[in-house]
Amino acid sequence: MIVLDTTVLVYAKGAGHLYREPCRELIAAVAEGRVEATSTVEVIQEFAHVRARRRDRADAAALASDFAELLSPLIEVRRDDLDRGLALYASAGSLGAFDSVLVAAAVSRGAEALVSADTAFSEAAAIRHVLPDPDGVAGLLAPG
Protein backbone atom coordinates (compact mmCIF):
# COMPACT_ATOMS: atom_id res chain seq x y z
CA MET A 1 0.00 0.00 0.00
CA ILE A 2 1.23 3.48 -0.87
CA VAL A 3 0.15 6.83 0.53
CA LEU A 4 -0.51 9.76 -1.78
CA ASP A 5 0.23 13.34 -0.83
CA THR A 6 -1.78 16.32 -2.04
CA THR A 7 0.64 17.06 -4.86
CA VAL A 8 -0.24 13.84 -6.66
CA LEU A 9 -3.93 14.74 -6.67
CA VAL A 10 -3.26 18.32 -7.72
CA TYR A 11 -1.02 17.33 -10.63
CA ALA A 12 -3.42 14.59 -11.75
CA LYS A 13 -6.18 17.17 -12.20
CA GLY A 14 -4.06 20.19 -13.08
CA ALA A 15 -2.72 21.86 -16.17
CA GLY A 16 0.32 20.76 -18.12
CA HIS A 17 3.30 19.83 -15.98
CA LEU A 18 6.06 17.20 -16.03
CA TYR A 19 4.18 15.27 -13.30
CA ARG A 20 0.69 15.53 -14.82
CA GLU A 21 0.71 12.38 -16.95
CA PRO A 22 2.53 10.15 -14.44
CA CYS A 23 0.09 11.25 -11.72
CA ARG A 24 -2.86 10.52 -14.01
CA GLU A 25 -1.37 7.12 -14.80
CA LEU A 26 -0.97 6.37 -11.10
CA ILE A 27 -4.55 7.44 -10.30
CA ALA A 28 -5.81 5.27 -13.17
CA ALA A 29 -3.84 2.30 -11.81
CA VAL A 30 -5.46 2.82 -8.41
CA ALA A 31 -8.92 2.99 -10.02
CA GLU A 32 -8.20 -0.23 -11.94
CA GLY A 33 -7.03 -1.99 -8.77
CA ARG A 34 -3.45 -2.44 -10.00
CA VAL A 35 -2.07 -0.31 -7.15
CA GLU A 36 -3.32 -0.12 -3.58
CA ALA A 37 -3.25 3.48 -2.39
CA THR A 38 -4.76 5.62 0.29
CA SER A 39 -4.39 9.03 1.86
CA THR A 40 -5.90 11.05 4.68
CA VAL A 41 -8.89 13.30 5.15
CA GLU A 42 -6.43 16.14 5.62
CA VAL A 43 -4.83 15.53 2.23
CA ILE A 44 -8.24 15.45 0.54
CA GLN A 45 -9.19 18.69 2.29
CA GLU A 46 -5.94 20.33 1.23
CA PHE A 47 -6.56 19.23 -2.38
CA ALA A 48 -10.00 20.90 -2.27
CA HIS A 49 -8.46 24.08 -0.90
CA VAL A 50 -5.74 24.20 -3.58
CA ARG A 51 -8.15 23.29 -6.38
CA ALA A 52 -10.60 26.02 -5.34
CA ARG A 53 -7.90 28.65 -5.92
CA ARG A 54 -8.14 28.02 -9.68
CA ARG A 55 -11.62 26.53 -10.09
CA ASP A 56 -14.95 27.02 -8.39
CA ARG A 57 -15.72 25.41 -5.06
CA ALA A 58 -18.29 23.00 -6.52
CA ASP A 59 -15.64 21.57 -8.86
CA ALA A 60 -13.12 21.33 -6.03
CA ALA A 61 -15.59 19.64 -3.69
CA ALA A 62 -16.74 17.15 -6.34
CA LEU A 63 -13.19 16.11 -7.24
CA ALA A 64 -12.20 15.90 -3.58
CA SER A 65 -15.17 13.64 -2.94
CA ASP A 66 -14.17 11.45 -5.89
CA PHE A 67 -10.63 11.14 -4.54
CA ALA A 68 -11.94 10.31 -1.07
CA GLU A 69 -14.00 7.48 -2.57
CA LEU A 70 -11.13 6.22 -4.72
CA LEU A 71 -8.61 6.20 -1.86
CA SER A 72 -10.90 4.78 0.82
CA PRO A 73 -10.50 3.56 3.37
CA LEU A 74 -8.65 6.73 4.28
CA ILE A 75 -6.08 6.75 7.05
CA GLU A 76 -7.48 8.24 10.22
CA VAL A 77 -4.76 10.27 11.87
CA ARG A 78 -4.57 9.38 15.56
CA ARG A 79 -3.02 11.09 18.55
CA ASP A 80 0.04 8.81 18.45
CA ASP A 81 0.52 9.75 14.76
CA LEU A 82 0.42 13.39 15.78
CA ASP A 83 2.95 12.84 18.56
CA ARG A 84 5.36 10.95 16.27
CA GLY A 85 4.83 13.48 13.51
CA LEU A 86 5.59 16.41 15.78
CA ALA A 87 8.76 14.67 16.99
CA LEU A 88 9.80 14.25 13.35
CA TYR A 89 8.90 17.88 12.63
CA ALA A 90 11.07 19.06 15.51
CA SER A 91 14.09 17.26 14.06
CA ALA A 92 13.47 17.73 10.32
CA GLY A 93 15.10 20.49 8.35
CA SER A 94 12.44 21.46 5.82
CA LEU A 95 9.66 18.90 6.29
CA GLY A 96 6.57 20.77 7.43
CA ALA A 97 4.32 19.86 10.35
CA PHE A 98 1.48 18.64 8.11
CA ASP A 99 3.85 16.46 6.10
CA SER A 100 5.59 15.12 9.21
CA VAL A 101 2.27 13.90 10.58
CA LEU A 102 1.44 12.34 7.20
CA VAL A 103 4.75 10.46 7.32
CA ALA A 104 4.03 9.21 10.84
CA ALA A 105 0.53 8.04 9.89
CA ALA A 106 1.83 6.29 6.76
CA VAL A 107 4.61 4.54 8.67
CA SER A 108 2.28 3.39 11.44
CA ARG A 109 -0.03 1.81 8.82
CA GLY A 110 2.83 -0.06 7.16
CA ALA A 111 2.88 1.91 3.91
CA GLU A 112 5.64 0.87 1.52
CA ALA A 113 6.02 4.38 0.08
CA LEU A 114 4.78 7.93 0.23
CA VAL A 115 4.32 9.57 -3.17
CA SER A 116 4.78 13.33 -3.36
CA ALA A 117 6.36 16.00 -5.52
CA ASP A 118 7.58 17.63 -2.32
CA THR A 119 11.25 16.67 -2.06
CA ALA A 120 11.29 17.46 1.68
CA PHE A 121 9.74 14.01 2.20
CA SER A 122 13.14 12.53 1.34
CA GLU A 123 14.27 13.70 4.81
CA ALA A 124 12.01 11.08 6.40
CA ALA A 125 14.19 7.99 6.68
CA ALA A 126 11.30 5.91 8.03
CA ILE A 127 9.53 5.68 4.67
CA ARG A 128 10.50 5.52 1.00
CA HIS A 129 9.70 8.76 -0.78
CA VAL A 130 8.74 8.42 -4.44
CA LEU A 131 8.56 11.40 -6.77
CA PRO A 132 5.54 11.26 -9.09
CA ASP A 133 7.76 11.71 -12.12
CA PRO A 134 7.81 9.24 -15.02
CA ASP A 135 10.52 7.05 -13.43
CA GLY A 136 8.98 7.08 -9.95
CA VAL A 137 5.51 6.12 -11.16
CA ALA A 138 6.92 3.49 -13.53
CA GLY A 139 8.65 1.91 -10.55
CA LEU A 140 5.38 1.79 -8.62
CA LEU A 141 3.53 0.25 -11.56
CA ALA A 142 6.19 -2.31 -12.44
CA PRO A 143 5.15 -5.89 -11.75
CA GLY A 144 6.90 -7.18 -8.76
N, C-alpha and C positions, 0 to 999 in steps of 0.2 A: 504494500500500500504506500502511495506517495501522498504528500500534502502539497496543495497548491496555494501559493501566495496571491495576493491581489493583482500583482503585475501580470500574471498569466491570464487572468480573466479580462483585464483591461486590454492587453494586446490582442487577445482572441477576438474581441469585438471592436477594436479600434481601427484607425486609419493605417495607411501603409507604414510599415516599420520592419526592420530585419527580423523581429520576433513574431510578427503577425501570423505568418503561415505556419511556423512550427507550433505556436500556441493553438491555432485552429486545429492542426493535425492531432495534437495531444487531447484537446477537448473532444474531438470526434472519436478518438480511440477509447476515451472514457465512456462516451455514449454507446459505443458498440460493445463495451464490456471487455475490451482487449487490455485495458489498464485499470487497476483499482486505485481510485483517488478520492480524496476528501479534502475538507478545509474546515473553517470555523465560521460561526455566525458573524464574528467580528470582521473576517475577511470579506464575507458577502456584503456586509454593511458598508465597508470601506469601498468596495467596488461600486455600490450604488451611489455613494457620495461622489466619487471620482467621475463616474459616468454622467451624473447630473450636471456637472460643470459644462459639458459640451452638448448634451441632449436634454430633453425635458424629463421631468421627474417620473412621469408615467412609463417612459421607455426604460429608464434606469431601474425602476422598481420591478418591471416585468422581467427584464434580463436577470436581475438579482434573484428573483424568485425561481427562474429557470435554472440558474446555477445552483441554488440551494437544493432543488429537487435532484439535479444531476449528481451532486456530490454528497448526497445523504447516504448514510447517516453522517451528520456533521459532528466534528469533535466538540464536545462541551468542555470549555476551559474551566478547570477546577481551581480551588484555592492553592493546592500544592503545585499546580502548573504556574500559577502566578508567583508563588514564592521562588520556585526554581528559575523562572524567567527573570525575576527582578535580581536574583543573584548573578545570573549571566549578564544582565544589563549593566550591573555595577562593575563588572570586570571587562566588558567588551569595549573595544575602541570606538567603532562607529555603528554598531548594531543598535537600533532603537529599542525602546521599551516594548512597543507593540510586537515587533519582530522577535525579540527575546522571549516573550511569552509564547508566541507561535512555535518557536523552536522547542521550548520546554514541553508544550502540549503534544507536538509531533513525536518527540523522543519518548514521552511516557506512553504513547499509544503504539510504539514499535514501528513507526514509519521508516521505510528504507531510504527515503530521500525527501527533501523539501525543494520544490521547484519555484524559482523566483529570478527575476531580472536584477534584483537588488544584490549586488556583489558583497554587501556587508554580511550576508548570511554565511559566506565562506569563513568567517571568524568563528563560527560555531562548530567546534570539533566534534560535538556529540552526534551530528547528523550530516549526511552527505548533501551538499548543496549542488543543485543542477541548474545551470542557466537554460532558459527556454529558447536557446538558439538552435539552428539546424542540427548540430552535432549532439547537443544535450538531449534534445527530444528523440533523435534517432536512437540514442543509447537506451532511452526508456522504452522505446517501442520494439527494440530488437528482441527476437525470441531468446529466451534464456532461462 
